[in-house]
Amino acid sequence: MTKLRLAIVGAGPAGIYAADILLKAERRFDVSIDLFEQLPAPYGLVRYGVAPDHPRIKGVVTALREVLDRGDIRLFGNVRFGEDITLDDLKQHYNAVIFSTGAIRDADLDIPGIDAHGSYGAADFVSWFDGHPDVPREWPLEAESVAVIGNGNVALDITRMLAKHADDLLPTEVPDNVYRGLKASPVTDVHVFGRRGPAHVKFTPLELRELGELRDVDMVVYDEDFDYDEASKAAVETNKQVKVIDRVLQQWRTRPGANGAGGDASRRLHLHFWAKPLEVVKDAEGRVAALRYERTRPDAEGGVVGTGEIREVPIQAIYRAVGYFGSPLKDVPFDERHGVIPNHEGQVLSADSNSRVPGIYATGWIKRGPVGLIGHTKSDAMETVRHVINDQSEWWRPAHPEEEAIPALLAERGVRWTDLDGWHRLDEHEVALGAPHERARVKVVPRDEMIAISRGE
């Protein structure tokens, strides 16, 4: 019977779902899957891309854990594609590869002054507060007034982490260095800016509602932003999600502190709609001093136009949350404009000729761009896996498909890889660190420490 030896690069939800779907699919061949991950621990953005105070993510982790714990997928953590293992290596040992490496760079915001000292990307800040091992331990939280650019869920995560009192994060798995940094933050005001109106935000209702539940934080919305045009009214009336979002925002308009009237809380969270960023104003030392923006209005065609009214809000730090962007992989086609691997339904295409590249596939954000929630990766993976199954005539014919060849290769190269048993050791260690303090876990942050614990060294 034919056997498919499959490599999957990236052990986040997209990669794990793809492995699970393939193993459960109807097919006429056996399957052996190796999952490669550059970090010592699996789960990708579930572990390193979602704020620690999202308890519902535990359900996703449970589902991913069940897949890995079945024992029919091998995990090789702390293995960097392009360095520790290459595309040529994969062709020597596998019939095909699926890349599921996600999108972890920040999309650019091309306005003057965005390079000021105190201007940051969302992805770097998220990696810091999630304890990513490859970012610095410290984060400069020195600003009293902060701007966040964006009207999506990542913007809300950043906003919530900046505005929330650090002690309220203690029941979560927030790393100790992150708790200490947020505890010392002098922030009093967080301003969130979006180009369009309240009926056109990209937030999901649950994330928005969570903002209003923050302790000792006033929600500040402005009446001038709620003069809805016909398109906005129609959106509220016909879209259930927009209706819920509008209901939440309308309720905030009745709270003390709305319209900047001044409530009793020690921190304020301002939502500015119809606001197009124009420039980050710098002080004499090149630091962030203010955000200059233009008021916008609907253009009657679903977009916005500028009104010519220019405003400024004094700030000392700014975070851009305007989207994520994929990173190129060595020897793999890459679309620099869109930040994805060029593909047709997950079948990778040559960057210059648009022809099929046999044996190489993509799924998740590196396939379609950073859109959609974690659950969307399942249907995405199904599409890719269907092609892997049907493309049997185009599979590579590896010279050394034997399973023991990969551990031998990594050992020969001195790679300190981690496996599933190692992840269990690290997981148990982190949970044990949190138990005396009634915390879900305390994440181990340094890479070397993660590896040592995982390998039992």
C-alpha positions in Angstrom: 0.0 0.0 0.0 1.3 3.5 -0.9 2.3 5.6 2.1 2.3 9.4 2.3 5.1 10.9 4.3 4.0 14.4 5.0 5.9 17.3 6.6 3.9 20.2 8.1 5.8 23.4 8.9 4.1 25.4 11.7 2.4 23.8 14.7 -0.3 26.3 15.2 -4.1 25.7 14.7 -3.7 25.7 10.9 -1.0 23.0 10.9 -2.6 20.8 13.6 -6.0 21.0 11.9 -4.5 20.0 8.6 -2.8 17.0 10.1 -6.0 15.9 11.9 -8.2 16.4 8.8 -5.8 14.3 6.6 -5.6 11.5 9.2 -9.4 11.3 9.3 -9.9 11.7 5.6 -11.1 8.9 3.2 -8.0 7.8 1.3 -6.3 4.8 -0.3 -3.0 5.1 1.4 -1.4 5.2 4.8 -0.2 8.5 6.3 2.7 9.5 8.4 2.9 13.1 9.5 5.8 15.1 11.1 5.0 18.6 12.5 7.9 21.1 12.6 7.7 24.2 14.8 10.4 26.9 15.2 9.3 27.5 18.9 9.9 24.9 21.6 6.1 24.7 22.3 3.2 24.1 19.9 -0.1 26.0 19.3 1.3 29.1 17.5 -1.0 32.1 17.8 -3.2 30.4 20.4 -0.2 30.5 22.8 1.6 33.6 21.4 -1.0 35.7 19.6 -4.0 36.0 21.9 -4.2 38.1 25.0 -3.8 36.0 28.2 -7.2 37.1 29.6 -9.2 35.3 26.8 -10.3 32.1 28.8 -12.4 30.8 25.9 -9.2 30.1 24.0 -8.7 27.3 26.4 -11.4 25.4 24.4 -9.2 25.8 21.3 -6.2 24.6 23.2 -8.1 21.6 24.5 -9.1 20.6 20.9 -5.6 21.0 19.6 -4.2 19.0 22.6 -6.5 16.1 21.9 -5.3 15.9 18.3 -1.6 15.9 19.3 -2.1 13.6 22.3 -3.5 10.8 20.1 0.1 10.0 19.3 -0.3 9.6 15.5 1.6 12.9 14.7 5.2 13.5 15.6 6.2 16.9 16.8 9.7 18.4 16.3 9.8 21.7 18.2 12.7 24.3 18.2 13.4 23.5 14.6 13.8 26.5 12.3 12.9 25.9 8.7 15.5 27.2 6.3 18.2 26.8 9.0 17.9 23.5 10.9 16.0 21.8 8.1 15.7 23.0 4.4 13.3 22.4 1.5 15.9 20.1 0.0 15.9 18.1 3.2 12.2 17.7 3.1 12.3 16.5 -0.5 14.8 13.8 0.6 12.5 12.5 3.3 8.9 13.3 2.5 6.4 13.1 -0.3 5.0 16.6 0.3 5.0 19.6 2.7 2.3 21.9 3.9 3.4 25.3 5.1 1.2 26.8 7.9 3.6 29.4 9.3 1.0 32.1 9.8 1.6 35.9 9.6 3.4 37.5 12.5 4.8 40.7 11.1 3.0 44.1 11.3 1.5 45.6 8.2 2.9 49.1 7.5 1.1 52.3 8.3 2.6 54.8 5.8 2.2 58.2 7.5 4.8 60.7 8.4 6.4 60.2 11.9 5.4 56.6 12.2 9.1 55.9 12.9 9.1 58.1 16.0 10.5 56.8 19.3 7.5 55.4 21.1 5.8 54.1 17.9 5.2 50.3 17.9 3.7 47.5 15.9 0.9 45.4 17.4 2.6 42.1 16.6 5.7 43.0 18.7 3.6 44.1 21.7 1.4 41.0 21.5 4.5 38.8 21.4 5.8 40.6 24.5 2.7 40.3 26.6 2.3 36.6 25.5 5.8 35.7 26.6 7.3 34.9 23.2 10.8 33.7 23.7 12.3 35.7 20.9 11.4 39.2 22.0 13.0 41.3 24.7 11.9 40.7 28.3 11.1 44.4 28.9 8.7 46.7 27.2 8.9 50.5 27.5 5.6 51.4 29.2 6.3 55.0 30.1 3.4 56.9 28.4 0.4 58.4 30.3 -1.6 58.9 27.0 -1.4 56.2 24.3 -3.0 55.9 20.8 -4.0 52.6 19.2 -4.7 52.7 15.4 -7.2 50.1 14.2 -10.7 48.9 14.6 -10.2 45.1 14.7 -9.9 42.5 17.5 -6.1 42.9 17.7 -6.5 46.6 18.4 -9.0 45.7 21.1 -6.6 43.2 22.7 -3.8 45.8 22.8 -6.2 48.4 24.1 -7.5 46.1 26.9 -4.0 45.1 27.9 -2.9 48.7 28.1 -6.0 49.9 30.0 -6.6 47.0 32.3 -5.1 47.0 35.8 -2.3 44.5 36.0 -3.7 42.9 39.2 -6.8 41.9 37.2 -4.5 39.7 35.0 -3.1 37.7 37.8 -5.6 34.8 37.5 -4.4 34.3 33.9 -1.2 32.9 32.4 0.4 36.3 32.1 4.2 36.0 32.4 5.7 37.5 35.5 7.9 40.0 33.6 4.7 41.2 31.7 2.8 41.6 35.0 5.6 43.7 36.5 5.8 45.9 33.4 2.1 46.5 33.2 1.9 47.1 37.0 4.4 49.9 36.7 2.7 51.5 33.7 1.7 55.2 34.3 -1.1 55.1 31.7 -4.2 57.1 32.3 -5.7 57.4 28.8 -5.9 55.0 25.8 -7.3 56.4 22.6 -8.5 54.1 19.8 -8.8 55.5 16.3 -10.7 54.1 13.3 -11.3 55.6 9.8 -14.9 54.6 9.6 -18.0 54.8 11.8 -19.3 52.7 14.6 -21.4 50.6 12.3 -18.4 49.5 10.2 -15.9 48.3 12.8 -14.2 44.9 12.5 -14.6 44.1 16.2 -16.6 41.1 17.3 -19.3 41.8 19.9 -17.7 39.7 22.6 -14.4 41.5 22.4 -16.1 44.9 22.5 -18.3 44.0 25.4 -15.2 42.9 27.4 -13.8 46.4 27.1 -16.8 47.8 29.0 -16.2 45.3 31.9 -12.8 46.6 32.8 -12.5 47.6 36.4 -11.8 51.3 37.2 -11.8 52.3 33.5 -14.2 54.8 32.1 -15.5 54.2 28.5 -15.4 57.5 26.5 -17.4 57.7 23.3 -18.4 60.9 21.5 -22.0 61.8 20.5 -20.7 63.4 17.2 -19.7 59.9 16.0 -23.2 58.5 16.2 -25.0 60.7 13.6 -25.6 57.7 11.3 -26.1 57.9 7.6 -28.6 55.7 5.8 -26.0 53.0 5.1 -25.1 52.8 8.8 -28.7 52.7 9.8 -29.3 49.8 7.4 -26.3 47.9 8.7 -27.6 48.2 12.3 -31.1 47.0 11.2 -30.1 44.1 9.0 -26.9 42.7 10.5 -27.2 41.0 13.9 -23.6 41.5 14.8 -23.6 45.2 14.0 -26.9 45.5 15.9 -25.2 44.1 19.1 -22.1 46.3 18.6 -24.4 49.3 18.3 -26.3 48.4 21.4 -23.1 48.1 23.4 -21.8 51.5 22.1 -25.2 53.2 22.7 -25.2 52.0 26.3 -21.7 53.4 26.8 -23.0 56.8 25.7 -25.2 56.9 28.8 -22.3 56.2 31.2 -20.5 58.7 33.4 -17.5 59.9 31.6 -19.0 59.6 28.1 -18.1 62.5 25.8 -15.1 63.2 28.0 -17.2 64.6 30.8 -15.0 63.0 33.4 -16.0 59.9 35.4 -14.6 58.5 38.6 -12.2 56.0 37.2 -8.4 56.3 37.3 -8.1 55.3 33.6 -10.1 56.3 30.5 -10.6 54.5 27.2 -11.5 56.7 24.3 -13.1 55.4 21.1 -12.6 57.9 18.2 -14.5 57.0 15.0 -14.4 58.8 11.6 -10.7 59.5 12.3 -8.1 59.0 9.6 -4.5 59.2 10.9 -2.4 61.8 9.0 0.8 62.1 11.0 2.6 61.1 14.2 3.9 64.4 15.6 7.4 64.3 17.1 8.9 66.4 19.8 12.4 67.8 19.5 14.0 64.5 20.6 12.1 62.5 17.9 9.6 61.1 20.4 5.9 60.6 19.9 4.2 63.8 21.0 0.7 63.7 19.3 -1.4 62.1 16.7 -2.7 64.4 14.0 -5.8 63.1 12.2 -8.6 64.1 9.8 -12.2 63.8 10.5 -13.9 61.7 7.9 -17.5 61.1 6.8 -19.4 58.5 4.7 -19.1 58.9 0.9 -22.5 57.2 0.2 -20.6 54.3 -1.6 -19.5 52.3 1.5 -16.3 54.2 2.0 -15.2 57.5 3.6 -13.9 60.8 2.5 -12.0 63.5 4.4 -13.8 66.5 5.7 -10.8 68.8 5.9 -11.1 69.1 9.6 -7.8 68.4 11.2 -7.4 67.5 14.9 -4.6 66.5 17.3 -4.5 64.4 20.4 -1.5 64.6 22.7 0.1 61.2 23.2 3.5 59.7 24.2 3.2 56.3 22.5 1.3 54.9 19.5 0.5 51.3 18.5 -0.5 50.4 14.9 -2.9 47.5 14.7 -3.7 47.7 11.0 -3.1 44.0 10.1 -0.5 41.3 10.1 1.8 40.3 7.2 3.4 37.0 6.3 7.2 36.3 6.2 9.0 34.7 3.3 10.4 31.2 3.7 13.7 30.1 2.2 13.3 28.6 -1.3 9.5 28.8 -1.2 7.6 31.2 -3.6 6.4 34.4 -1.9 4.1 37.2 -2.8 5.8 40.3 -1.4 2.8 42.5 -2.1 0.2 40.5 -0.2 2.5 38.7 2.3 1.4 35.2 1.4 2.7 32.1 -0.4 1.1 32.3 -3.9 -1.4 29.4 -4.3 -4.6 28.1 -5.8 -6.7 26.5 -3.1 -3.6 25.7 -1.1 -1.6 24.4 -4.1 1.5 26.5 -4.2 2.2 28.4 -7.4 5.5 29.7 -8.8 5.9 33.4 -8.0 6.8 34.4 -11.6 4.9 32.0 -13.9 1.8 31.1 -11.8 2.5 27.4 -12.6 2.0 24.6 -10.0 5.0 23.8 -7.8 4.6 20.0 -7.1 4.7 18.7 -3.5 4.3 22.1 -1.8 1.1 23.3 -0.2 0.0 26.1 2.1 -2.8 26.6 4.7 -3.8 29.2 7.2 -2.8 32.9 7.2 0.3 32.2 5.0 -2.1 30.9 2.4 -5.0 33.4 2.6 -3.7 36.4 4.5 -4.4 37.3 8.1 -8.2 37.3 8.0 -10.7 35.1 9.8 -10.9 33.7 13.3 -9.1 30.5 14.5 -12.1 28.4 13.5 -11.9 29.4 9.9 -8.6 27.5 9.6 -10.5 24.2 9.6 -12.4 24.8 6.3 -9.2 26.3 4.9 -7.2 23.2 5.8 -9.9 20.9 4.3 -9.4 22.6 0.9 -5.6 22.2 1.0 -5.8 18.6 2.3 -8.2 17.6 -0.5 -5.5 18.6 -3.1 -2.8 16.8 -1.2 -4.8 13.6 -1.4 -5.8 14.1 -5.1 -2.3 15.1 -6.2 -0.7 11.7 -5.5 0.8 11.5 -9.0 2.7 14.7 -8.3 4.2 13.8 -4.9 7.9 13.8 -4.4 9.7 10.5 -4.4 12.0 10.8 -1.4 15.3 8.9 -1.3 15.1 8.3 2.5 11.5 8.2 3.7 12.2 6.1 6.8 11.0 7.9 9.9 14.2 7.4 11.9 16.1 9.5 9.4 14.7 12.9 10.7 15.9 12.5 14.3 19.2 11.3 13.0 19.5 14.3 10.7 18.7 16.8 13.5 21.0 15.1 15.9 23.8 15.2 13.4 23.3 19.0 13.0 23.2 19.6 16.8 19.6 20.7 16.9 18.1 20.6 20.4 14.7 19.7 19.2 11.7 19.2 21.5 9.0 16.5 21.1 5.5 15.9 22.4 6.7 14.4 25.7 8.8 17.4 26.1 5.9 19.7 25.6 4.0 17.8 28.3 6.9 18.3 30.6 7.0 22.1 29.9 3.2 22.3 30.2 3.1 20.5 33.6 6.0 22.7 34.8 4.2 26.0 33.9 1.0 24.8 35.5 2.9 23.8 38.7 4.5 27.3 38.8 1.0 28.9 38.8 -0.7 26.5 41.2 0.6 28.1 44.5 -0.7 31.5 43.4 -4.0 30.2 42.1 -3.0 31.1 38.5 -3.7 29.0 35.4 0.0 28.8 34.7 3.1 30.9 34.7 4.7 30.8 31.3 8.4 30.1 31.0 9.7 32.8 28.7 13.5 32.2 27.9 13.9 29.8 25.0 16.9 28.0 26.5 14.9 27.4 29.7 11.9 26.1 27.7 14.2 23.7 25.8 16.0 22.5 28.9 12.8 21.7 30.7 11.3 20.0 27.6 14.3 17.9 27.1 14.6 17.0 30.8 18.1 18.5 31.0 
